[in-house]
C-alpha cells in the first residue's frame, strides 16, 4: 500500500466518514469517539486504515444486545 494514499487531510477524512470538519475537531478536542489522528506540525491528518478500523468498532450487533439482527 502506498502510505501517502492512506493519509487524509481533515476535509477528506470528514467526507470519508460522512461528517463535517467541525465534528472531527469537536471529537478531537473533547476526546470523544477515540478517533485516531496524526498531528503533523500544525496540521491534522488521519490514516484511512485507522478510520476503517474505527468504523468497524462502531458496528453494533443487535443480537449481542438482546434484540434482533438488522
CHARMM internal coordinates of N, CA and C (Angstrom, degrees):
IC EDIT
DIST 1 N 1 CA 1.4581
DIST 1 CA 1 C 1.5260
ANGL 1 N 1 CA 1 C 108.22
DIST 1 C 2 N 1.2867
ANGL 1 CA 1 C 2 N 116.27
DIHE 1 N 1 CA 1 C 2 N 139.52
DIST 2 N 2 CA 1.4569
ANGL 1 C 2 N 2 CA 122.37
DIHE 1 CA 1 C 2 N 2 CA 175.98
DIST 2 CA 2 C 1.5318
ANGL 2 N 2 CA 2 C 107.67
DIHE 1 C 2 N 2 CA 2 C -78.33
DIST 2 C 3 N 1.3272
ANGL 2 CA 2 C 3 N 116.61
DIHE 2 N 2 CA 2 C 3 N 115.92
DIST 3 N 3 CA 1.4721
ANGL 2 C 3 N 3 CA 120.76
DIHE 2 CA 2 C 3 N 3 CA -175.54
DIST 3 CA 3 C 1.5143
ANGL 3 N 3 CA 3 C 111.73
DIHE 2 C 3 N 3 CA 3 C -59.22
DIST 3 C 4 N 1.3367
ANGL 3 CA 3 C 4 N 117.98
DIHE 3 N 3 CA 3 C 4 N -40.76
DIST 4 N 4 CA 1.4632
ANGL 3 C 4 N 4 CA 119.14
DIHE 3 CA 3 C 4 N 4 CA -177.62
DIST 4 CA 4 C 1.5184
ANGL 4 N 4 CA 4 C 112.23
DIHE 3 C 4 N 4 CA 4 C -64.97
DIST 4 C 5 N 1.3295
ANGL 4 CA 4 C 5 N 118.09
DIHE 4 N 4 CA 4 C 5 N -27.60
DIST 5 N 5 CA 1.4622
ANGL 4 C 5 N 5 CA 119.57
DIHE 4 CA 4 C 5 N 5 CA 178.39
DIST 5 CA 5 C 1.5241
ANGL 5 N 5 CA 5 C 111.09
DIHE 4 C 5 N 5 CA 5 C -77.30
DIST 5 C 6 N 1.3300
ANGL 5 CA 5 C 6 N 117.20
DIHE 5 N 5 CA 5 C 6 N -14.37
DIST 6 N 6 CA 1.4534
ANGL 5 C 6 N 6 CA 122.09
DIHE 5 CA 5 C 6 N 6 CA 178.89
DIST 6 CA 6 C 1.5254
ANGL 6 N 6 CA 6 C 111.51
DIHE 5 C 6 N 6 CA 6 C -87.36
DIST 6 C 7 N 1.3339
ANGL 6 CA 6 C 7 N 118.36
DIHE 6 N 6 CA 6 C 7 N -13.66
DIST 7 N 7 CA 1.4595
ANGL 6 C 7 N 7 CA 122.93
DIHE 6 CA 6 C 7 N 7 CA -177.28
DIST 7 CA 7 C 1.5304
ANGL 7 N 7 CA 7 C 109.69
DIHE 6 C 7 N 7 CA 7 C -93.73
DIST 7 C 8 N 1.3317
ANGL 7 CA 7 C 8 N 115.76
DIHE 7 N 7 CA 7 C 8 N 124.91
DIST 8 N 8 CA 1.4641
ANGL 7 C 8 N 8 CA 121.47
DIHE 7 CA 7 C 8 N 8 CA -178.95
DIST 8 CA 8 C 1.5201
ANGL 8 N 8 CA 8 C 109.86
DIHE 7 C 8 N 8 CA 8 C -116.01
DIST 8 C 9 N 1.3260
ANGL 8 CA 8 C 9 N 115.84
DIHE 8 N 8 CA 8 C 9 N 143.70
DIST 9 N 9 CA 1.4579
ANGL 8 C 9 N 9 CA 118.65
DIHE 8 CA 8 C 9 N 9 CA 171.76
DIST 9 CA 9 C 1.5288
ANGL 9 N 9 CA 9 C 108.41
DIHE 8 C 9 N 9 CA 9 C -79.49
DIST 9 C 10 N 1.3227
ANGL 9 CA 9 C 10 N 116.88
DIHE 9 N 9 CA 9 C 10 N 177.81
DIST 10 N 10 CA 1.4658
ANGL 9 C 10 N 10 CA 120.18
DIHE 9 CA 9 C 10 N 10 CA -175.82
DIST 10 CA 10 C 1.5270
ANGL 10 N 10 CA 10 C 112.74
DIHE 9 C 10 N 10 CA 10 C -61.50
DIST 10 C 11 N 1.3080
ANGL 10 CA 10 C 11 N 116.48
DIHE 10 N 10 CA 10 C 11 N -41.95
DIST 11 N 11 CA 1.4671
ANGL 10 C 11 N 11 CA 119.94
DIHE 10 CA 10 C 11 N 11 CA -179.59
DIST 11 CA 11 C 1.5265
ANGL 11 N 11 CA 11 C 110.84
DIHE 10 C 11 N 11 CA 11 C -62.85
DIST 11 C 12 N 1.3251
ANGL 11 CA 11 C 12 N 115.97
DIHE 11 N 11 CA 11 C 12 N -44.56
DIST 12 N 12 CA 1.4616
ANGL 11 C 12 N 12 CA 120.52
DIHE 11 CA 11 C 12 N 12 CA 179.71
DIST 12 CA 12 C 1.5305
ANGL 12 N 12 CA 12 C 111.35
DIHE 11 C 12 N 12 CA 12 C -65.28
DIST 12 C 13 N 1.3323
ANGL 12 CA 12 C 13 N 116.12
DIHE 12 N 12 CA 12 C 13 N -41.89
DIST 13 N 13 CA 1.4662
ANGL 12 C 13 N 13 CA 120.33
DIHE 12 CA 12 C 13 N 13 CA 179.87
DIST 13 CA 13 C 1.5258
ANGL 13 N 13 CA 13 C 110.55
DIHE 12 C 13 N 13 CA 13 C -64.49
DIST 13 C 14 N 1.3252
ANGL 13 CA 13 C 14 N 116.75
DIHE 13 N 13 CA 13 C 14 N -43.28
DIST 14 N 14 CA 1.4651
ANGL 13 C 14 N 14 CA 120.56
DIHE 13 CA 13 C 14 N 14 CA 178.95
DIST 14 CA 14 C 1.5212
ANGL 14 N 14 CA 14 C 110.30
DIHE 13 C 14 N 14 CA 14 C -61.42
DIST 14 C 15 N 1.3102
ANGL 14 CA 14 C 15 N 116.70
DIHE 14 N 14 CA 14 C 15 N -44.52
DIST 15 N 15 CA 1.4671
ANGL 14 C 15 N 15 CA 120.59
DIHE 14 CA 14 C 15 N 15 CA 179.09
DIST 15 CA 15 C 1.5262
ANGL 15 N 15 CA 15 C 110.09
DIHE 14 C 15 N 15 CA 15 C -63.20
DIST 15 C 16 N 1.3154
ANGL 15 CA 15 C 16 N 117.30
DIHE 15 N 15 CA 15 C 16 N -42.51
DIST 16 N 16 CA 1.4648
ANGL 15 C 16 N 16 CA 122.16
DIHE 15 CA 15 C 16 N 16 CA -179.98
DIST 16 CA 16 C 1.5226
ANGL 16 N 16 CA 16 C 111.12
DIHE 15 C 16 N 16 CA 16 C -60.66
DIST 16 C 17 N 1.3317
ANGL 16 CA 16 C 17 N 116.91
DIHE 16 N 16 CA 16 C 17 N -38.51
DIST 17 N 17 CA 1.4621
ANGL 16 C 17 N 17 CA 121.95
DIHE 16 CA 16 C 17 N 17 CA -178.83
DIST 17 CA 17 C 1.5278
ANGL 17 N 17 CA 17 C 112.96
DIHE 16 C 17 N 17 CA 17 C -87.99
DIST 17 C 18 N 1.3243
ANGL 17 CA 17 C 18 N 117.06
DIHE 17 N 17 CA 17 C 18 N -8.18
DIST 18 N 18 CA 1.4548
ANGL 17 C 18 N 18 CA 120.17
DIHE 17 CA 17 C 18 N 18 CA -179.54
DIST 18 CA 18 C 1.5141
ANGL 18 N 18 CA 18 C 112.94
DIHE 17 C 18 N 18 CA 18 C 73.36
DIST 18 C 19 N 1.3155
ANGL 18 CA 18 C 19 N 116.03
DIHE 18 N 18 CA 18 C 19 N 36.26
DIST 19 N 19 CA 1.4595
ANGL 18 C 19 N 19 CA 121.48
DIHE 18 CA 18 C 19 N 19 CA 179.71
DIST 19 CA 19 C 1.5255
ANGL 19 N 19 CA 19 C 108.96
DIHE 18 C 19 N 19 CA 19 C -134.62
DIST 19 C 20 N 1.3110
ANGL 19 CA 19 C 20 N 117.38
DIHE 19 N 19 CA 19 C 20 N -164.73
DIST 20 N 20 CA 1.4560
ANGL 19 C 20 N 20 CA 120.57
DIHE 19 CA 19 C 20 N 20 CA -179.16
DIST 20 CA 20 C 1.5293
ANGL 20 N 20 CA 20 C 110.49
DIHE 19 C 20 N 20 CA 20 C -113.61
DIST 20 C 21 N 1.3115
ANGL 20 CA 20 C 21 N 115.77
DIHE 20 N 20 CA 20 C 21 N 162.02
DIST 21 N 21 CA 1.4611
ANGL 20 C 21 N 21 CA 121.30
DIHE 20 CA 20 C 21 N 21 CA 175.18
DIST 21 CA 21 C 1.5309
ANGL 21 N 21 CA 21 C 109.29
DIHE 20 C 21 N 21 CA 21 C -60.92
DIST 21 C 22 N 1.3177
ANGL 21 CA 21 C 22 N 117.41
DIHE 21 N 21 CA 21 C 22 N -38.62
DIST 22 N 22 CA 1.4593
ANGL 21 C 22 N 22 CA 121.44
DIHE 21 CA 21 C 22 N 22 CA 178.39
DIST 22 CA 22 C 1.5216
ANGL 22 N 22 CA 22 C 111.98
DIHE 21 C 22 N 22 CA 22 C -59.77
DIST 22 C 23 N 1.3227
ANGL 22 CA 22 C 23 N 116.58
DIHE 22 N 22 CA 22 C 23 N -40.03
DIST 23 N 23 CA 1.4645
ANGL 22 C 23 N 23 CA 120.41
DIHE 22 CA 22 C 23 N 23 CA 177.74
DIST 23 CA 23 C 1.5188
ANGL 23 N 23 CA 23 C 110.35
DIHE 22 C 23 N 23 CA 23 C -65.71
DIST 23 C 24 N 1.3267
ANGL 23 CA 23 C 24 N 117.58
DIHE 23 N 23 CA 23 C 24 N -43.97
DIST 24 N 24 CA 1.4674
ANGL 23 C 24 N 24 CA 120.65
DIHE 23 CA 23 C 24 N 24 CA 176.93
DIST 24 CA 24 C 1.5245
ANGL 24 N 24 CA 24 C 110.47
DIHE 23 C 24 N 24 CA 24 C -58.64
DIST 24 C 25 N 1.3292
ANGL 24 CA 24 C 25 N 116.48
DIHE 24 N 24 CA 24 C 25 N -43.02
DIST 25 N 25 CA 1.4616
ANGL 24 C 25 N 25 CA 120.82
DIHE 24 CA 24 C 25 N 25 CA 178.49
DIST 25 CA 25 C 1.5287
ANGL 25 N 25 CA 25 C 111.10
DIHE 24 C 25 N 25 CA 25 C -61.29
DIST 25 C 26 N 1.3169
ANGL 25 CA 25 C 26 N 116.60
DIHE 25 N 25 CA 25 C 26 N -43.88
DIST 26 N 26 CA 1.4722
ANGL 25 C 26 N 26 CA 120.83
DIHE 25 CA 25 C 26 N 26 CA 179.13
DIST 26 CA 26 C 1.5215
ANGL 26 N 26 CA 26 C 110.69
DIHE 25 C 26 N 26 CA 26 C -62.22
DIST 26 C 27 N 1.3333
ANGL 26 CA 26 C 27 N 116.75
DIHE 26 N 26 CA 26 C 27 N -46.36
DIST 27 N 27 CA 1.4628
ANGL 26 C 27 N 27 CA 120.34
DIHE 26 CA 26 C 27 N 27 CA 179.45
DIST 27 CA 27 C 1.5250
ANGL 27 N 27 CA 27 C 110.42
DIHE 26 C 27 N 27 CA 27 C -59.26
DIST 27 C 28 N 1.3193
ANGL 27 CA 27 C 28 N 116.40
DIHE 27 N 27 CA 27 C 28 N -41.96
DIST 28 N 28 CA 1.4550
ANGL 27 C 28 N 28 CA 120.84
DIHE 27 CA 27 C 28 N 28 CA -177.21
DIST 28 CA 28 C 1.5276
ANGL 28 N 28 CA 28 C 110.97
DIHE 27 C 28 N 28 CA 28 C -67.77
DIST 28 C 29 N 1.3260
ANGL 28 CA 28 C 29 N 117.14
DIHE 28 N 28 CA 28 C 29 N -45.23
DIST 29 N 29 CA 1.4630
ANGL 28 C 29 N 29 CA 120.98
DIHE 28 CA 28 C 29 N 29 CA -177.02
DIST 29 CA 29 C 1.5264
ANGL 29 N 29 CA 29 C 112.47
DIHE 28 C 29 N 29 CA 29 C -72.12
DIST 29 C 30 N 1.3157
ANGL 29 CA 29 C 30 N 116.86
DIHE 29 N 29 CA 29 C 30 N -32.31
DIST 30 N 30 CA 1.4639
ANGL 29 C 30 N 30 CA 120.83
DIHE 29 CA 29 C 30 N 30 CA -179.08
DIST 30 CA 30 C 1.5209
ANGL 30 N 30 CA 30 C 112.36
DIHE 29 C 30 N 30 CA 30 C -91.17
DIST 30 C 31 N 1.3309
ANGL 30 CA 30 C 31 N 117.12
DIHE 30 N 30 CA 30 C 31 N -8.46
DIST 31 N 31 CA 1.4534
ANGL 30 C 31 N 31 CA 120.08
DIHE 30 CA 30 C 31 N 31 CA -177.29
DIST 31 CA 31 C 1.5144
ANGL 31 N 31 CA 31 C 112.51
DIHE 30 C 31 N 31 CA 31 C 72.39
DIST 31 C 32 N 1.3211
ANGL 31 CA 31 C 32 N 116.58
DIHE 31 N 31 CA 31 C 32 N 19.53
DIST 32 N 32 CA 1.4509
ANGL 31 C 32 N 32 CA 121.54
DIHE 31 CA 31 C 32 N 32 CA -177.71
DIST 32 CA 32 C 1.5269
ANGL 32 N 32 CA 32 C 110.49
DIHE 31 C 32 N 32 CA 32 C -85.16
DIST 32 C 33 N 1.3076
ANGL 32 CA 32 C 33 N 116.44
DIHE 32 N 32 CA 32 C 33 N 144.58
DIST 33 N 33 CA 1.4633
ANGL 32 C 33 N 33 CA 124.57
DIHE 32 CA 32 C 33 N 33 CA 174.80
DIST 33 CA 33 C 1.5205
ANGL 33 N 33 CA 33 C 114.27
DIHE 32 C 33 N 33 CA 33 C 70.49
DIST 33 C 34 N 1.3053
ANGL 33 CA 33 C 34 N 118.94
DIHE 33 N 33 CA 33 C 34 N 1.02
DIST 34 N 34 CA 1.4690
ANGL 33 C 34 N 34 CA 123.19
DIHE 33 CA 33 C 34 N 34 CA 175.94
DIST 34 CA 34 C 1.5308
ANGL 34 N 34 CA 34 C 113.53
DIHE 33 C 34 N 34 CA 34 C 40.92
DIST 34 C 35 N 1.3034
ANGL 34 CA 34 C 35 N 115.96
DIHE 34 N 34 CA 34 C 35 N 43.15
DIST 35 N 35 CA 1.4613
ANGL 34 C 35 N 35 CA 121.54
DIHE 34 CA 34 C 35 N 35 CA 178.58
DIST 35 CA 35 C 1.5263
ANGL 35 N 35 CA 35 C 108.60
DIHE 34 C 35 N 35 CA 35 C -78.87
DIST 35 C 36 N 1.3398
ANGL 35 CA 35 C 36 N 118.45
DIHE 35 N 35 CA 35 C 36 N 115.95
DIST 36 N 36 CA 1.4702
ANGL 35 C 36 N 36 CA 120.72
DIHE 35 CA 35 C 36 N 36 CA -177.88
DIST 36 CA 36 C 1.5281
ANGL 36 N 36 CA 36 C 111.75
DIHE 35 C 36 N 36 CA 36 C -64.55
DIST 36 C 37 N 1.3277
ANGL 36 CA 36 C 37 N 115.71
DIHE 36 N 36 CA 36 C 37 N 141.88
DIST 37 N 37 CA 1.4622
ANGL 36 C 37 N 37 CA 120.28
DIHE 36 CA 36 C 37 N 37 CA 176.69
DIST 37 CA 37 C 1.5146
ANGL 37 N 37 CA 37 C 109.14
DIHE 36 C 37 N 37 CA 37 C -143.81
DIST 37 C 38 N 1.3250
ANGL 37 CA 37 C 38 N 115.33
DIHE 37 N 37 CA 37 C 38 N 164.88
DIST 38 N 38 CA 1.4537
ANGL 37 C 38 N 38 CA 123.02
DIHE 37 CA 37 C 38 N 38 CA 178.84
DIST 38 CA 38 C 1.5186
ANGL 38 N 38 CA 38 C 107.69
DIHE 37 C 38 N 38 CA 38 C -118.30
DIST 38 C 39 N 1.3256
ANGL 38 CA 38 C 39 N 116.57
DIHE 38 N 38 CA 38 C 39 N 129.86
DIST 39 N 39 CA 1.4684
ANGL 38 C 39 N 39 CA 120.33
DIHE 38 CA 38 C 39 N 39 CA 173.55
DIST 39 CA 39 C 1.5254
ANGL 39 N 39 CA 39 C 106.07
DIHE 38 C 39 N 39 CA 39 C -96.72
DIST 39 C 40 N 1.3301
ANGL 39 CA 39 C 40 N 115.22
DIHE 39 N 39 CA 39 C 40 N 116.11
DIST 40 N 40 CA 1.4593
ANGL 39 C 40 N 40 CA 122.70
DIHE 39 CA 39 C 40 N 40 CA -177.54
DIST 40 CA 40 C 1.5234
ANGL 40 N 40 CA 40 C 106.96
DIHE 39 C 40 N 40 CA 40 C -113.68
DIST 40 C 41 N 1.3191
ANGL 40 CA 40 C 41 N 116.75
DIHE 40 N 40 CA 40 C 41 N 87.91
DIST 41 N 41 CA 1.4597
ANGL 40 C 41 N 41 CA 119.64
DIHE 40 CA 40 C 41 N 41 CA -171.33
DIST 41 CA 41 C 1.5144
ANGL 41 N 41 CA 41 C 108.27
DIHE 40 C 41 N 41 CA 41 C 67.81
DIST 41 C 42 N 1.3315
ANGL 41 CA 41 C 42 N 116.76
DIHE 41 N 41 CA 41 C 42 N -121.22
DIST 42 N 42 CA 1.4650
ANGL 41 C 42 N 42 CA 119.77
DIHE 41 CA 41 C 42 N 42 CA 176.64
DIST 42 CA 42 C 1.5255
ANGL 42 N 42 CA 42 C 111.73
DIHE 41 C 42 N 42 CA 42 C -100.30
DIST 42 C 43 N 1.3199
ANGL 42 CA 42 C 43 N 116.26
DIHE 42 N 42 CA 42 C 43 N 12.47
DIST 43 N 43 CA 1.4706
ANGL 42 C 43 N 43 CA 121.07
DIHE 42 CA 42 C 43 N 43 CA 179.86
DIST 43 CA 43 C 1.5208
ANGL 43 N 43 CA 43 C 110.58
DIHE 42 C 43 N 43 CA 43 C -105.21
DIST 43 C 44 N 1.3046
ANGL 43 CA 43 C 44 N 115.97
DIHE 43 N 43 CA 43 C 44 N 149.33
DIST 44 N 44 CA 1.4622
ANGL 43 C 44 N 44 CA 122.82
DIHE 43 CA 43 C 44 N 44 CA 176.52
DIST 44 CA 44 C 1.5215
ANGL 44 N 44 CA 44 C 107.32
DIHE 43 C 44 N 44 CA 44 C -109.20
DIST 44 C 45 N 1.3236
ANGL 44 CA 44 C 45 N 115.83
DIHE 44 N 44 CA 44 C 45 N 132.86
DIST 45 N 45 CA 1.4565
ANGL 44 C 45 N 45 CA 121.64
DIHE 44 CA 44 C 45 N 45 CA 178.59
DIST 45 CA 45 C 1.5267
ANGL 45 N 45 CA 45 C 108.55
DIHE 44 C 45 N 45 CA 45 C -132.12
DIST 45 C 46 N 1.3082
ANGL 45 CA 45 C 46 N 114.81
DIHE 45 N 45 CA 45 C 46 N 158.13
DIST 46 N 46 CA 1.4617
ANGL 45 C 46 N 46 CA 122.17
DIHE 45 CA 45 C 46 N 46 CA 178.73
DIST 46 CA 46 C 1.5228
ANGL 46 N 46 CA 46 C 108.57
DIHE 45 C 46 N 46 CA 46 C -130.66
DIST 46 C 47 N 1.3304
ANGL 46 CA 46 C 47 N 116.31
DIHE 46 N 46 CA 46 C 47 N 139.09
DIST 47 N 47 CA 1.4596
ANGL 46 C 47 N 47 CA 119.71
DIHE 46 CA 46 C 47 N 47 CA 173.72
DIST 47 CA 47 C 1.5205
ANGL 47 N 47 CA 47 C 108.04
DIHE 46 C 47 N 47 CA 47 C -87.35
DIST 47 C 48 N 1.3234
ANGL 47 CA 47 C 48 N 116.02
DIHE 47 N 47 CA 47 C 48 N 131.42
DIST 48 N 48 CA 1.4627
ANGL 47 C 48 N 48 CA 121.11
DIHE 47 CA 47 C 48 N 48 CA -179.73
DIST 48 CA 48 C 1.5285
ANGL 48 N 48 CA 48 C 110.21
DIHE 47 C 48 N 48 CA 48 C -57.23
DIST 48 C 49 N 1.3159
ANGL 48 CA 48 C 49 N 117.06
DIHE 48 N 48 CA 48 C 49 N -38.80
DIST 49 N 49 CA 1.4679
ANGL 48 C 49 N 49 CA 120.48
DIHE 48 CA 48 C 49 N 49 CA 179.66
DIST 49 CA 49 C 1.5343
ANGL 49 N 49 CA 49 C 110.86
DIHE 48 C 49 N 49 CA 49 C -62.78
DIST 49 C 50 N 1.3408
ANGL 49 CA 49 C 50 N 118.02
DIHE 49 N 49 CA 49 C 50 N -35.95
DIST 50 N 50 CA 1.4654
ANGL 49 C 50 N 50 CA 121.24
DIHE 49 CA 49 C 50 N 50 CA 176.29
DIST 50 CA 50 C 1.5282
ANGL 50 N 50 CA 50 C 110.83
DIHE 49 C 50 N 50 CA 50 C -68.19
DIST 50 C 51 N 1.3337
ANGL 50 CA 50 C 51 N 116.32
DIHE 50 N 50 CA 50 C 51 N -39.37
DIST 51 N 51 CA 1.4647
ANGL 50 C 51 N 51 CA 119.64
DIHE 50 CA 50 C 51 N 51 CA 178.18
DIST 51 CA 51 C 1.5226
ANGL 51 N 51 CA 51 C 110.51
DIHE 50 C 51 N 51 CA 51 C -64.45
DIST 51 C 52 N 1.3371
ANGL 51 CA 51 C 52 N 117.16
DIHE 51 N 51 CA 51 C 52 N -41.66
DIST 52 N 52 CA 1.4612
ANGL 51 C 52 N 52 CA 120.77
DIHE 51 CA 51 C 52 N 52 CA 177.98
DIST 52 CA 52 C 1.5266
ANGL 52 N 52 CA 52 C 111.36
DIHE 51 C 52 N 52 CA 52 C -61.49
DIST 52 C 53 N 1.3408
ANGL 52 CA 52 C 53 N 116.26
DIHE 52 N 52 CA 52 C 53 N -43.29
DIST 53 N 53 CA 1.4632
ANGL 52 C 53 N 53 CA 120.32
DIHE 52 CA 52 C 53 N 53 CA 178.55
DIST 53 CA 53 C 1.5246
ANGL 53 N 53 CA 53 C 110.70
DIHE 52 C 53 N 53 CA 53 C -64.49
DIST 53 C 54 N 1.3378
ANGL 53 CA 53 C 54 N 116.94
DIHE 53 N 53 CA 53 C 54 N -39.76
DIST 54 N 54 CA 1.4661
ANGL 53 C 54 N 54 CA 121.53
DIHE 53 CA 53 C 54 N 54 CA 178.59
DIST 54 CA 54 C 1.5338
ANGL 54 N 54 CA 54 C 110.18
DIHE 53 C 54 N 54 CA 54 C -62.83
DIST 54 C 55 N 1.3372
ANGL 54 CA 54 C 55 N 116.24
DIHE 54 N 54 CA 54 C 55 N -42.88
DIST 55 N 55 CA 1.4644
ANGL 54 C 55 N 55 CA 120.76
DIHE 54 CA 54 C 55 N 55 CA 178.39
DIST 55 CA 55 C 1.5240
ANGL 55 N 55 CA 55 C 109.73
DIHE 54 C 55 N 55 CA 55 C -58.95
DIST 55 C 56 N 1.3199
ANGL 55 CA 55 C 56 N 117.18
DIHE 55 N 55 CA 55 C 56 N -45.32
DIST 56 N 56 CA 1.4682
ANGL 55 C 56 N 56 CA 121.20
DIHE 55 CA 55 C 56 N 56 CA 179.59
DIST 56 CA 56 C 1.5264
ANGL 56 N 56 CA 56 C 111.24
DIHE 55 C 56 N 56 CA 56 C -59.88
DIST 56 C 57 N 1.3325
ANGL 56 CA 56 C 57 N 117.53
DIHE 56 N 56 CA 56 C 57 N -39.04
DIST 57 N 57 CA 1.4641
ANGL 56 C 57 N 57 CA 120.71
DIHE 56 CA 56 C 57 N 57 CA 179.62
DIST 57 CA 57 C 1.5283
ANGL 57 N 57 CA 57 C 112.02
DIHE 56 C 57 N 57 CA 57 C -68.67
DIST 57 C 58 N 1.3275
ANGL 57 CA 57 C 58 N 117.09
DIHE 57 N 57 CA 57 C 58 N -20.02
DIST 58 N 58 CA 1.4633
ANGL 57 C 58 N 58 CA 120.37
DIHE 57 CA 57 C 58 N 58 CA -178.88
DIST 58 CA 58 C 1.5205
ANGL 58 N 58 CA 58 C 112.25
DIHE 57 C 58 N 58 CA 58 C -83.32
DIST 58 C 59 N 1.3265
ANGL 58 CA 58 C 59 N 117.83
DIHE 58 N 58 CA 58 C 59 N -14.49
DIST 59 N 59 CA 1.4605
ANGL 58 C 59 N 59 CA 121.27
DIHE 58 CA 58 C 59 N 59 CA -178.83
DIST 59 CA 59 C 1.5164
ANGL 59 N 59 CA 59 C 110.24
DIHE 58 C 59 N 59 CA 59 C -65.06
DIST 59 C 60 N 1.3039
ANGL 59 CA 59 C 60 N 115.34
DIHE 59 N 59 CA 59 C 60 N 136.92
DIST 60 N 60 CA 1.4541
ANGL 59 C 60 N 60 CA 121.17
DIHE 59 CA 59 C 60 N 60 CA 179.70
DIST 60 CA 60 C 1.5158
ANGL 60 N 60 CA 60 C 107.92
DIHE 59 C 60 N 60 CA 60 C -118.66
DIST 60 C 61 N 1.3057
ANGL 60 CA 60 C 61 N 116.18
DIHE 60 N 60 CA 60 C 61 N 124.99
DIST 61 N 61 CA 1.4540
ANGL 60 C 61 N 61 CA 121.26
DIHE 60 CA 60 C 61 N 61 CA 176.83
DIST 61 CA 61 C 1.5247
ANGL 61 N 61 CA 61 C 107.30
DIHE 60 C 61 N 61 CA 61 C -90.83
DIST 61 C 62 N 1.2922
ANGL 61 CA 61 C 62 N 116.92
DIHE 61 N 61 CA 61 C 62 N 112.75
DIST 62 N 62 CA 1.4633
ANGL 61 C 62 N 62 CA 121.45
DIHE 61 CA 61 C 62 N 62 CA -176.82
DIST 62 CA 62 C 1.5217
ANGL 62 N 62 CA 62 C 111.97
DIHE 61 C 62 N 62 CA 62 C -60.80
DIST 62 C 63 N 1.3438
ANGL 62 CA 62 C 63 N 119.16
DIHE 62 N 62 CA 62 C 63 N -28.69
DIST 63 N 63 CA 1.4397
ANGL 62 C 63 N 63 CA 120.84
DIHE 62 CA 62 C 63 N 63 CA 177.96
DIST 63 CA 63 C 1.5227
ANGL 63 N 63 CA 63 C 110.96
DIHE 62 C 63 N 63 CA 63 C -65.24
DIST 63 C 64 N 1.3306
ANGL 63 CA 63 C 64 N 117.63
DIHE 63 N 63 CA 63 C 64 N -33.65
DIST 64 N 64 CA 1.4533
ANGL 63 C 64 N 64 CA 121.58
DIHE 63 CA 63 C 64 N 64 CA 177.71
DIST 64 CA 64 C 1.5312
ANGL 64 N 64 CA 64 C 111.27
DIHE 63 C 64 N 64 CA 64 C -66.63
DIST 64 C 65 N 1.3067
ANGL 64 CA 64 C 65 N 116.93
DIHE 64 N 64 CA 64 C 65 N -23.60
DIST 65 N 65 CA 1.4590
ANGL 64 C 65 N 65 CA 120.90
DIHE 64 CA 64 C 65 N 65 CA -178.34
DIST 65 CA 65 C 1.5235
ANGL 65 N 65 CA 65 C 112.13
DIHE 64 C 65 N 65 CA 65 C -98.59
DIST 65 C 66 N 1.3321
ANGL 65 CA 65 C 66 N 117.01
DIHE 65 N 65 CA 65 C 66 N 7.86
DIST 66 N 66 CA 1.4601
ANGL 65 C 66 N 66 CA 120.53
DIHE 65 CA 65 C 66 N 66 CA 178.77
DIST 66 CA 66 C 1.5164
ANGL 66 N 66 CA 66 C 113.62
DIHE 65 C 66 N 66 CA 66 C 84.48
DIST 66 C 67 N 1.3115
ANGL 66 CA 66 C 67 N 118.00
DIHE 66 N 66 CA 66 C 67 N 7.79
DIST 67 N 67 CA 1.4603
ANGL 66 C 67 N 67 CA 121.75
DIHE 66 CA 66 C 67 N 67 CA 178.37
DIST 67 CA 67 C 1.5025
ANGL 67 N 67 CA 67 C 110.54
DIHE 66 C 67 N 67 CA 67 C -103.21
DIST 67 C 68 N 1.2876
ANGL 67 CA 67 C 68 N 115.22
DIHE 67 N 67 CA 67 C 68 N -170.04
DIST 68 N 68 CA 1.4692
ANGL 67 C 68 N 68 CA 118.61
DIHE 67 CA 67 C 68 N 68 CA 177.80
DIST 68 CA 68 C 1.5180
ANGL 68 N 68 CA 68 C 109.36
DIHE 67 C 68 N 68 CA 68 C -93.38
DIST 68 C 69 N 1.2996
ANGL 68 CA 68 C 69 N 115.89
DIHE 68 N 68 CA 68 C 69 N 148.31
DIST 69 N 69 CA 1.4649
ANGL 68 C 69 N 69 CA 121.75
DIHE 68 CA 68 C 69 N 69 CA -179.35
DIST 69 CA 69 C 1.5223
ANGL 69 N 69 CA 69 C 108.94
DIHE 68 C 69 N 69 CA 69 C -75.93
DIST 69 C 70 N 1.3129
ANGL 69 CA 69 C 70 N 117.11
DIHE 69 N 69 CA 69 C 70 N 127.62
DIST 70 N 70 CA 1.4619
ANGL 69 C 70 N 70 CA 121.37
DIHE 69 CA 69 C 70 N 70 CA 179.69
DIST 70 CA 70 C 1.4886
ANGL 70 N 70 CA 70 C 111.06
DIHE 69 C 70 N 70 CA 70 C -110.86
END
COOR INIT
IC SEED 1 N 1 CA 1 C
IC BUILD
